[in-house]
């Protein structure tokens, strides 16, 4: 296949539920990030062959191919086609995999992968309309038990013998790392400022302001985490709480891909090589173990050991997902989610894959490191994975 390189990756700051991005429509948020991608690189957007976006809640303002709507709403060229995909939480990482394949296969010289989710404006589960039928009913239940992600996280904890203290300690670590990263300004170069409505103390719009700092991290103490109620109180014991689960959030991100030859022709400087991308299937009942086979597949296909990977971004859907994965693949947590993860920084569903890729690329450069792995679990039993290798400037 043709070599594919990452030219740039940019994201919005992630907003907490009901926070700074709650008054900003999802198509405009994604449009802001797409526009920033071209402002940062100087690329004429007419040169893009395809745009592929991820979004989970494809109803309301996020329906009707939000990627295309965001592109057009940003005043970008109508001739450039765009599509929107979903594999649940890994949607924008799958968008990245598709864009990778388009460029590697010669169907597009330049492609954009992106994702967006406004969970404040389109609540999680909005697309599940009971009157229209059960997505996992009928013959599905002849083969598989219909479980939720919350139940899956608890079963993972049971299977890998993870207790409440294990999960709370990991959650506290995520918050600590995120707080340090935000305070040190480590995310500044990867975030594009977004102009959002300013609200007064009564919730009324009073002009606008600039939003440019992740707002989900919160002061966290281990003893306070221990007082939180379980997500599933009917379980005995239920070990996950809101403190050890990803935060509902709003955000968007975009990544520009091309070939080394086209980059040179367009005057672009590649920052990393997109080594490999995968989407794998995993147990749909336990549901959230996909990062384990995704990681193993990427390593095996590329003749690598985990020790060859300098940084890993694995989505913290729930603390048990990360700890079970680390146990199975032998990961050193000192190289995992070094600036915190979704427990602290939020998980804007359809955007998170490209958000994690953006964080990984910038952190590789900050550390002068070489390789990073990004992986996510997805509802329904899937795992996404991307391997990147930083290029020497």
C-alpha positions in Angstrom: 0.0 0.0 0.0 1.0 3.6 -0.5 2.6 5.3 2.6 0.2 7.6 4.4 1.4 10.5 6.6 -0.3 12.8 9.1 0.1 16.4 8.3 -1.7 17.9 11.3 -4.2 17.0 14.0 -6.3 19.6 15.9 -9.2 19.5 18.3 -11.5 21.7 20.3 -11.1 21.9 24.0 -13.5 19.3 25.5 -16.5 20.8 27.3 -18.2 19.2 30.3 -21.9 18.4 30.0 -23.9 21.6 30.2 -20.6 23.6 30.1 -19.0 25.9 27.7 -19.9 24.1 24.5 -23.5 23.3 25.5 -24.7 26.4 23.6 -22.7 25.8 20.5 -24.4 23.6 17.8 -22.5 20.4 16.9 -22.3 21.1 13.1 -20.7 24.5 13.9 -18.3 23.0 16.4 -17.0 20.5 13.8 -16.9 23.2 11.2 -14.8 25.4 13.5 -12.3 22.6 13.9 -12.2 21.8 10.1 -11.6 25.4 9.3 -8.8 25.5 11.8 -7.1 22.5 10.2 -6.7 24.5 6.9 -5.8 27.7 8.7 -3.0 25.8 10.5 -1.6 24.0 7.5 -2.3 26.6 4.7 -3.8 23.9 2.5 -6.4 24.9 0.0 -9.4 22.7 1.1 -10.3 22.2 -2.6 -7.3 19.7 -2.6 -9.1 17.3 -0.2 -10.4 14.2 -1.9 -12.8 13.0 0.8 -13.8 13.9 4.4 -14.9 11.1 6.7 -16.4 11.9 10.1 -17.6 10.0 13.1 -20.6 10.7 15.2 -22.7 8.4 17.4 -26.0 10.3 18.1 -27.0 10.8 14.5 -30.4 12.5 15.3 -31.5 16.1 15.5 -28.7 18.5 14.7 -26.3 15.6 14.3 -28.4 13.8 11.7 -28.4 14.1 7.9 -24.7 13.5 7.5 -23.3 15.9 10.0 -19.8 15.8 8.5 -21.1 17.2 5.2 -23.3 19.7 6.9 -20.4 20.9 9.1 -18.2 21.2 6.0 -20.7 23.3 4.1 -21.6 25.3 7.1 -18.0 26.3 7.5 -18.0 27.7 4.0 -15.8 25.0 2.6 -15.9 23.9 -1.0 -19.1 22.1 -2.0 -17.3 19.9 -4.5 -15.5 18.0 -1.7 -17.6 15.0 -0.6 -18.1 14.0 3.0 -19.6 11.0 4.8 -20.4 10.1 8.4 -19.8 6.7 10.0 -20.5 5.1 13.4 -19.0 2.2 15.3 -20.3 3.6 18.6 -17.5 5.1 20.7 -14.8 4.4 18.2 -16.6 6.3 15.3 -14.0 8.9 14.5 -11.2 6.4 14.9 -13.0 4.2 12.3 -13.3 7.4 10.2 -9.5 7.7 10.5 -9.1 4.0 9.4 -11.4 4.6 6.3 -9.5 7.8 5.4 -6.2 5.9 5.8 -7.5 3.3 3.4 -8.7 5.9 0.9 -5.3 7.5 0.7 -3.3 4.2 0.9 -5.5 2.7 -1.8 -5.1 5.7 -4.2 -8.8 6.7 -4.1 -7.9 10.1 -2.6 -4.6 11.9 -2.5 -5.6 14.0 0.5 -8.3 13.0 3.1 -9.6 14.4 6.3 -10.7 12.2 9.2 -12.8 13.9 11.9 -15.5 13.5 14.6 -17.9 15.4 16.7 -20.3 14.8 19.5 -22.4 17.3 21.5 -23.7 15.2 24.3 -25.2 18.3 26.0 -27.4 18.9 23.0 -27.9 15.3 21.8 -28.0 13.2 24.9 -26.5 9.7 24.8 -29.1 7.2 23.6 -31.1 9.7 21.7 -31.1 7.5 18.6 -32.6 4.6 20.4 -36.3 5.2 19.8 -38.3 2.4 21.4 -41.3 2.8 19.1 -39.1 1.9 16.2 -37.9 -1.4 17.5 -35.0 -2.9 19.6 -31.6 -2.7 18.0 -30.5 -5.9 19.8 -33.8 -7.8 19.9 -35.2 -10.6 17.8 -32.6 -13.2 16.5 -29.8 -11.3 18.1 -30.8 -12.7 21.5 -30.7 -16.3 20.1 -26.9 -15.9 19.9 -26.0 -13.2 22.4 -27.1 -11.8 25.7 -28.1 -8.1 25.3 -26.0 -6.2 27.8 -25.2 -2.6 28.4 -21.8 -1.0 28.5 -22.3 -0.4 32.2 -22.9 -4.1 32.7 -20.0 -5.0 30.5 -17.6 -2.9 32.6 -18.8 -4.7 35.7 -18.2 -8.1 34.1 -14.7 -7.1 33.1 -14.0 -6.1 36.6 -15.3 -9.5 37.8 -13.3 -11.5 35.2 -10.0 -9.7 35.9 -10.7 -9.6 39.7 -10.6 -5.8 39.9 -12.1 -4.3 43.1 -13.5 -0.9 43.9 -10.2 0.3 45.3 -8.3 -0.7 42.1 -10.7 1.3 40.0 -10.8 4.4 42.3 -7.0 4.5 42.4 -6.8 4.5 38.6 -9.5 7.2 38.4 -7.5 9.4 40.8 -4.4 8.9 38.7 -6.2 10.0 35.6 -7.4 13.1 37.3 -4.0 13.9 38.7 -2.3 13.5 35.3 -4.9 15.6 33.5 -4.7 18.4 36.1 -0.9 18.5 35.7 -1.2 18.5 31.9 -3.7 21.4 31.8 -1.8 23.4 34.4 1.4 23.0 32.4 -0.3 24.0 29.1 0.6 20.8 27.4 -2.6 20.8 25.3 -2.3 24.4 24.1 -0.7 23.6 20.7 -3.4 21.1 19.8 -6.5 23.0 20.7 -8.1 25.5 18.4 -10.0 28.3 20.2 -13.8 28.3 19.6 -16.1 31.3 20.0 -19.1 30.2 22.1 -22.1 32.0 23.6 -21.4 33.7 27.0 -24.0 33.1 29.6 -24.9 35.3 32.6 -25.7 33.9 36.1 -29.3 33.3 34.9 -28.3 31.2 31.9 -29.1 34.0 29.4 -26.8 34.6 26.4 -24.8 37.8 27.0 -22.4 38.1 24.0 -19.6 35.6 23.2 -16.4 34.4 24.6 -13.4 32.2 23.6 -13.3 28.6 24.8 -9.8 27.0 24.7 -9.2 24.9 27.8 -10.4 21.5 28.7 -13.0 21.9 31.5 -13.8 18.4 32.6 -10.9 17.8 35.1 -12.0 18.3 38.7 -10.2 18.1 42.0 -10.4 14.5 43.1 -9.4 12.7 46.3 -9.3 9.0 46.8 -11.4 9.2 50.0 -14.1 11.2 48.2 -14.2 8.7 45.3 -14.9 6.0 47.9 -18.2 7.7 48.9 -19.7 7.7 45.4 -22.7 5.4 44.6 -22.2 2.6 42.1 -23.4 3.0 38.6 -25.4 -0.2 39.0 -26.6 -0.3 42.6 -28.5 -3.5 42.0 -25.2 -5.4 41.6 -23.5 -6.8 44.7 -21.1 -5.2 44.6 -21.2 -2.7 41.8 -17.6 -1.4 41.5 -17.8 1.4 39.0 -19.1 4.9 39.9 -19.3 8.2 38.0 -15.8 8.8 39.3 -14.3 5.8 37.6 -16.3 6.2 34.3 -15.7 8.5 31.4 -17.4 11.9 31.6 -20.2 12.9 29.3 -18.7 15.7 27.2 -18.8 17.8 24.0 -15.9 18.1 21.5 -14.6 17.8 18.0 -11.3 16.9 16.3 -9.8 16.6 12.8 -6.8 15.0 11.2 -5.3 15.7 7.8 -3.8 12.8 5.8 -1.9 12.5 2.5 1.0 10.8 0.9 4.6 11.9 1.3 4.8 12.8 -2.4 1.6 14.9 -2.4 2.7 16.6 0.8 6.0 17.7 -0.9 4.0 18.9 -3.9 1.7 21.0 -1.7 4.4 22.4 0.5 3.1 20.5 3.6 5.4 19.1 6.3 4.3 15.6 7.5 4.5 15.1 11.2 4.0 11.3 11.5 3.6 8.2 9.5 0.3 6.4 9.8 1.7 2.9 10.1 -1.5 0.7 10.5 -5.1 0.9 11.4 -7.6 -1.8 12.5 -11.1 -2.5 13.5 -11.6 -5.8 15.3 -14.5 -7.7 16.7 -14.7 -8.9 20.3 -17.1 -10.4 22.8 -20.4 -8.4 22.4 -21.6 -9.5 25.9 -18.6 -8.3 27.9 -18.5 -5.7 25.1 -15.6 -3.5 26.1 -12.5 -5.8 25.7 -11.9 -4.8 22.0 -8.6 -2.9 22.8 -7.0 -6.2 23.7 -7.3 -7.9 20.3 -6.8 -4.6 18.5 -3.5 -4.1 20.3 -2.3 -7.6 19.6 -3.3 -7.4 16.0 -1.4 -4.2 15.4 1.7 -5.4 17.1 1.7 -8.8 15.3 1.1 -7.3 11.9 4.0 -4.9 12.3 6.5 -7.2 14.0 6.5 -5.1 17.2 6.5 -5.7 20.9 4.6 -3.4 23.3 8.1 -2.3 24.5 8.6 -0.7 21.1 5.7 1.7 21.7 6.6 4.9 23.5 3.1 6.2 24.3 -0.4 4.6 24.4 -3.7 6.4 24.4 -6.5 4.0 25.4 -9.9 5.4 25.9 -11.0 5.3 29.6 -14.6 4.4 29.0 -14.4 2.7 32.4 -11.4 2.1 34.6 -11.7 -1.6 34.3 -11.3 -1.4 30.5 -7.8 0.1 30.9 -6.7 -2.2 33.8 -7.9 -5.4 32.2 -6.2 -4.4 28.9 -3.0 -3.5 30.7 -3.0 -6.9 32.5 -3.6 -8.8 29.2 -1.0 -7.1 27.0 1.5 -6.4 29.8 1.4 -2.6 29.5 3.4 -0.3 31.8 0.9 2.4 33.0 3.8 4.9 33.0 3.4 5.1 29.2 -0.4 4.9 29.2 -2.6 8.0 29.1 0.3 10.1 30.4 -1.8 13.3 30.4 -5.0 11.7 31.8 -7.8 10.1 29.9 -11.6 10.2 29.5 -12.3 9.7 33.2 -10.8 13.2 33.8 -10.9 14.8 30.3 -14.2 13.6 29.0 -15.4 11.3 26.3 -17.3 13.2 23.5 -18.3 9.8 21.9 -17.9 10.3 18.1 -15.0 12.7 18.5 -12.8 10.8 20.9 -10.9 8.7 18.4 -9.5 11.7 16.6 -9.1 13.5 19.9 -6.8 10.7 21.2 -4.8 10.7 17.9 -4.3 14.4 18.3 -3.1 14.0 21.9 -0.8 11.2 20.9 0.8 13.1 18.0 1.5 16.2 20.1 2.8 14.2 23.1 5.2 12.3 20.9 6.7 15.6 19.7 6.8 17.0 23.2 8.8 14.0 24.4 10.8 13.6 21.2 9.5 10.0 21.1 8.9 7.7 18.2 5.8 5.5 18.3 2.3 5.8 19.7 -0.7 3.5 19.8 -4.3 4.6 20.1 -7.0 2.1 20.9 -10.7 2.2 22.0 -13.5 -0.1 23.0 -16.8 0.2 21.2 -20.4 -0.7 22.1 -21.5 -4.0 20.6 -18.1 -5.6 21.0 -15.5 -3.9 18.7 -12.0 -2.5 19.1 -10.3 0.2 17.1 -6.6 0.7 16.8 -4.1 3.1 15.2 -0.3 3.0 15.2 1.7 6.1 14.3 5.4 6.8 14.0 6.7 10.3 14.3 8.8 11.6 11.4 12.1 13.4 11.8 11.9 17.0 10.9 
